[in-house]
Amino acid sequence: MSDGKPPLTAALQSCHIQVIPSEPLPFVSGSERFHADMSVCHAGGEQLFIAHELSPSMKALLSDEGFTLTETRQSVTAERPSLNICVLHQKVLCHTPTADPSLLSFLQSTGKQILYTRQRYSKCSAAVVYDNALITSDPSIEKISRQNGIDVLKIRSGFIELDGYTYGFIGGCCGLLSRDILAFSGCIEQHPDYQAIKAFARNYGVSLLSLSGEKLYDIGGILPLKEYTET
């Protein structure tokens, strides 16, 4: 996760969650260069696909955590956000022309269906709630989701801040902390579609957690890597 909002990092740490701060990407400008969903894609299990521009120390850290790393073939840029794809249980939403080919090949080898969307920032634009359920304000993602049996909640655009832009996106301001907790970078209760979001998540046994009382902010998502359970 980006550590550009220190109170969010502190809030997660208070939940006994270790936060690995994302690194800036040299060919991406603005706050997006720190967005985790631009530099890392968790493809399942121990498989991480990462931007090849990440530092040797970051690669070593992730490798030491037990992950198998595959680097992008080309540099990640704002025009080619090659790791910014939305991975569900059996389906993948992405802008295939700009997605990393090796990542798509790996996901296809695991039996996942690749679905084309016009939205290049599919991960940022979709909040995954459960295996086959997501929330989005993007019409392209909504359409392809409905056509392929994905349960989707369409919400209004806006109401999420992102420096340099009119607004940010729902996937970029949240992330699953566990099977049943979806955490937000600000106060989800302030979103005008909060009740619909809450009800949609409840259908899947998922509770919403606001990590601060501030307005929602697109930080590039909270990307879960590992979960430990007490025995």
C-alpha positions, 0 to 999 in steps of 0.5 A: 500500500502507498504510505502517502497517508500515514494515518492509514498505515497506523490504522492498519498496524493497529489491526496487527497488519504489516504494511509494505510501503509501495515504491514510486515508479519512474515512468508514472507521474503524480501520486499514481507513481506510488500506487500499489496497483500499478506496481504489483499484481497478486496472481494467486498463491505465491505468484506475484507479478511486479514492475521490473523497475522496482528496486532490488531491495523491494524484490528481495523483501517480497522474495524473502516473504516466500513469493515467486516474482515475475517481472514485467517485460516492459516499463509500467507507464500511465499509458500502459498500466500493465499490472492494473487488472482485476482478478476474480476467482475464475475471471479477469477483467482487463484492458488486454492490449496494455496488460502484461502478456506474461501475466495474462498467460499465467492467469489463463494457465490457471483456468481463468477467463480473460474478459476485455474492458475498455478501462485500462485501470480495471483494478483501480476501477473495481472493488472486489467484494467476493469471488464473483462480486464487485463494485464499480462506477465504470460502465465498461466494467459494469457491462462486461461483468453483467454479460459474464455472470459477475454480480456487480453493483454500479455506483455513482462516479466521484466522491473519492479524491485523487490529486490532479484529477476530478475524482478517484475510483472505488477500487483504489480506495479500498481492499479486503483485509480478510474474507469478511472485512473490506477496508476503506482509505477514508469514511465510506459512510460519507459516500452517497451510495453507502447504504447500497454498498453496505447491503451489497457487501452484506450479501456476501458476509462482508463488513465495511471498515473505515480506516479514518474519518476523512473523505475517501481517497484513491491511494492505489488500493490495499493489496492483501498478500498474506493472511495468518490465522490463529490455531 
